Amino acid sequence: MRFLKSKLLILAFFMLLCYFFSNDFGLIDIEKTAIVTAIGIDKNEKTGYTVTLQIAVPEANGVTSENAKAVIKGNGKTVAEAIQKIGEESGWYPKLSFCNLVLIGSNMFDSDIMVAIDYFIRTIKIQDSALLAGVENRAEDFMEKATPLDNISSFSLQKILLKKPGMTQNTLTTDIKEFALGYYSRTGSSFMPYIKIIPVENSEQNSQNSKNNEQKNGAPPDSEKVVFDASSTLLLKNGKVLETLSKEETLSALYSKRKIKDSTITVDKVLLNGKETDFLLNVIKTDYSVKTTIKDGKIVLSIKEKVFVKVADETDKTTETGYLPLSIVPKEVCLKLENDLIKSLSKAIEKSIKTKCDLFSSDLDLYRFNNKEYKKLNGDFFNNLSCEIAVDVYGQKRL
């Protein structure tokens, strides 16, 4: 019996070797595969949806393709149908497993966005960690743009949304999984970054060089170089966009939802010795706590933020602060930043209450940890919600 088991294991091992060296395990021929880097979804009044795929076409013979970037569009009653038609009409198989970005056009903001992206939750062809973002105007326009450093716009957008330490972190990112969890939660609340296009001004010579390079790379000769701004945030209720957080409101909310390290922040118009001075501060690290409690029959959302900073630069170096070590942060700077963050965070909470979008999960926390008090509200949560905000900005020393 023992020898029989050994023989079976050896036989199974050799069978796996045969499969390994003779089969591609279902892999699709690379010459017929379109590697999708981003997906754009827009509403189409006639067909339902217009889906735009930004793809990188690989070359099987190892020769670099001149058309490094390609944009293909398809229409359908559903997103899945539009993607399927793209494959049927182009002859290329859209490979979605490498897609890390899904863009939603602004003409879909007034409808339930989950109807469009529900396909990405059901299918296993795309990863749940793909980033989700709303864009101004149409998503297909973003696919056709190029930045001065990236010919493929999705690469640039991913760098902006997923910034590495050392860069200014000012974006509230979300992915398909996180968005779905918020949508299907008790409050139906979710958020996603809002991306805008910023044209880049080039000289006539640079513009001509850019056109020549684009013609070589297969891009349209009149393609405009742009950069992107993702510092605003969309608030959604039941899949519909109801409000937009400004750059300042997004940053203050970010410090209450993420722990930040090695970033920067500006503090404008700090009054020092009778002069207004602007500062750039390095954010060494941040910490936060968000709690929802019941006090005297009222719901209280308590938010505390701690921001550890040091001076990176300032506009006025004629005063004595211009010659101090960078680790010493004047108390006027700390107080000004504290007030700015409190003011911006208060506005963000007001918009959250107005739209009944549970940005800080306060409704969900109270339901989980204080269910008896929650039931007494009879569903009237946001009308009974008040907030307490405390922000502590500090350096190694204070003057």
Buried (B, 14 or more C-beta within 10 A) or exposed (E): EEEEEEEEEEEEEEEEEEEEEEEEEEEEEEEEBBBBBBBBBBBBEEBBBBBBBBBBBEEEEEEEEEEEBBBBBBBBEBBBBBBBBBBEEBEBBBBBEEBBBBBBBBBBBEEBBBBBBBBBBEEEBBBEEBBBBBBBEBBBBBBBBBBEEBBBBBBBBBBBBBBEEEEBBBBBBBBBBBBBEBBEBEBBBBBBBBBBBEEEEBEEEEBEEBBEEBEEBBBEEEBBBBBBBBBBBBBBBBBBBBBBBBBBBBBBBBBBBBEBEEBBBBBEEBEBEEEEBEBBBBBBEBEBEBBBBBEEEEBBBBBBBBBBBBBBEBEBEEBEBEEBEBEBBBEBBBBBBBEBBBBBBBBBBEBBBEBBBBBBBBBBBBBEEBEEBBEEBEEEBBEEBEBEBEBEBBBEEBB
